[in-house]
Amino acid sequence: MNSDGRIFIALDKISLRRAIELLRKVHDSPYKKMIAGYKIHSLLDNARENVIDKLLDAGSPTVWVDYKLHDTPNTVYERVRSLKADYITIHIKGGIEMMRAAMRPDSSKIIGVTELTSLTEKEVKSTSGKKRKTSVLALARLAHKAGLKYITCSPHEVGLLSAHREVELSGMKFITPGIRMAGEKEIDNNQKQVGTPEAAFRAGADFIVLGSALTKARDPIAVLAKIKKKMESLNFAT
């Protein structure tokens, strides 16, 4: 399996200085081509500087603003237009008009969020009236109808969506958060739907999102080396 451009690094709960240190370390390593981009949220909220430009200047191929927008179509349109990021997340539950409004600025790739990885089966059922996998598939179909090309789904659902890729979800790319390295000590229990990089890719993920596995690692380059080795062992077509 080709490992180029398959990983987004989530820069959560770290300073801009630490984020740039990590970015430069990865950029100067043999594994920089594995990185699709860097995902930010709180970093953009808390910094007074132009975070997006600083990350791009430091070598990030793309910047993903993970704001998970969910509002009226006009409000989401204005918010997307003001952010000027390569990727921006919105909630599919905002509806088709909202998704299409978000896609109007041609400069941004919009990523639709299905069900959050922090939600349990019971919590999804209480809000959607459906089982988690049923809800995720329904949301993916809605996103496809609206014209979205990218959606996020947990390691537990990516196999289901991948099975529908040829017809109902044709042309869509699946991004999988909630990724943990085998044996990784849990930093917090915020995410309930988790899985390993190799399991996510084997199930059909196009991209994975890595956070604490890299930002908290003593040697993030060694972590990337391990992932690359695992990916190269996956002997299916890319």
HUSULJO-V221324 format. One record per backbone hydrogen bond with DSSP energy under -0.5 kcal/mol. CO is the residue of the C=O (numbers start at 0). NH is the residue of the N-H. E is the energy in kcal/mol with one decimal. If there is no record, write none. Layout:
# HUSULJO-V221324
CO,NH,E / CO,NH,E
This chain:
# HUSULJO-V221324
2,5,-1.0 / 5,207,-2.2 / 6,35,-3.3 / 6,36,-1.2 / 7,9,-0.6 / 7,209,-2.8 / 8,10,-0.6 / 8,38,-2.8 / 9,11,-1.2 / 14,18,-2.5 / 15,19,-2.5 / 16,20,-2.1 / 17,21,-2.4 / 18,22,-2.6 / 19,23,-2.7 / 20,24,-2.0 / 21,25,-2.6 / 22,26,-2.8 / 23,27,-2.0 / 25,28,-1.5 / 28,31,-1.1 / 30,33,-1.7 / 31,34,-1.4 / 32,4,-3.8 / 33,5,-1.3 / 33,6,-2.3 / 36,8,-2.2 / 37,63,-2.8 / 38,10,-3.0 / 39,65,-3.0 / 40,43,-0.6 / 40,44,-1.8 / 41,45,-2.6 / 42,46,-1.4 / 48,50,-1.7 / 49,53,-2.1 / 50,54,-2.5 / 51,55,-2.2 / 52,56,-2.8 / 53,57,-1.5 / 54,59,-2.4 / 55,58,-1.2 / 61,37,-1.9 / 62,64,-0.5 / 62,85,-1.1 / 62,86,-1.8 / 63,39,-3.1 / 63,65,-0.8 / 64,66,-1.5 / 64,88,-1.7 / 68,90,-3.1 / 71,75,-2.6 / 72,76,-2.5 / 73,77,-2.3 / 74,78,-2.2 / 75,79,-2.7 / 76,80,-2.4 / 77,81,-1.8 / 78,82,-1.2 / 79,83,-1.2 / 85,108,-2.9 / 86,64,-2.9 / 87,110,-2.7 / 88,68,-2.3 / 89,91,-0.5 / 89,112,-2.7 / 90,93,-2.0 / 91,94,-2.2 / 94,98,-2.3 / 95,99,-2.7 / 96,100,-2.1 / 97,101,-2.2 / 98,102,-1.4 / 100,103,-1.1 / 103,105,-0.6 / 104,107,-1.4 / 107,109,-0.6 / 108,87,-1.9 / 109,111,-0.5 / 109,149,-0.7 / 110,89,-2.5 / 111,151,-2.6 / 112,91,-1.8 / 115,118,-1.4 / 116,191,-2.3 / 116,192,-1.9 / 119,123,-2.3 / 120,124,-2.2 / 121,125,-1.9 / 122,126,-1.3 / 123,127,-2.9 / 123,128,-0.6 / 123,129,-0.5 / 124,128,-1.6 / 130,134,-2.7 / 131,135,-2.6 / 132,136,-2.2 / 133,137,-2.1 / 134,138,-2.5 / 135,139,-2.4 / 136,140,-2.2 / 137,141,-1.9 / 138,142,-2.5 / 139,143,-2.3 / 140,144,-2.1 / 141,145,-1.8 / 142,146,-1.0 / 142,147,-2.3 / 143,146,-0.6 / 148,172,-3.3 / 149,111,-2.7 / 150,174,-2.9 / 151,113,-1.1 / 153,156,-1.6 / 153,157,-1.5 / 156,160,-2.1 / 157,161,-2.5 / 158,162,-1.6 / 159,163,-0.5 / 160,163,-1.3 / 161,164,-1.4 / 163,168,-2.5 / 166,169,-1.1 / 168,171,-1.8 / 172,150,-2.1 / 172,174,-0.5 / 173,205,-2.2 / 173,206,-1.9 / 174,152,-2.0 / 174,176,-0.6 / 175,208,-2.2 / 177,194,-1.9 / 180,183,-2.5 / 189,191,-0.5 / 191,193,-0.9 / 194,179,-2.8 / 195,199,-2.2 / 196,200,-2.5 / 197,201,-2.4 / 198,202,-1.7 / 199,203,-0.7 / 199,204,-2.4 / 200,203,-0.8 / 206,175,-2.3 / 207,7,-2.8 / 207,209,-0.5 / 208,178,-0.8 / 209,9,-2.8 / 210,213,-2.1 / 210,214,-2.8 / 211,215,-1.9 / 213,216,-0.6 / 218,221,-0.5 / 218,222,-1.3 / 219,223,-2.1 / 220,224,-2.2 / 221,225,-1.9 / 222,226,-2.2 / 223,227,-2.7 / 224,228,-2.0 / 225,229,-2.0 / 226,230,-2.8 / 227,231,-2.5 / 228,232,-0.9 / 229,232,-0.5 / 230,233,-1.4 / 232,234,-0.9 / 233,235,-0.8
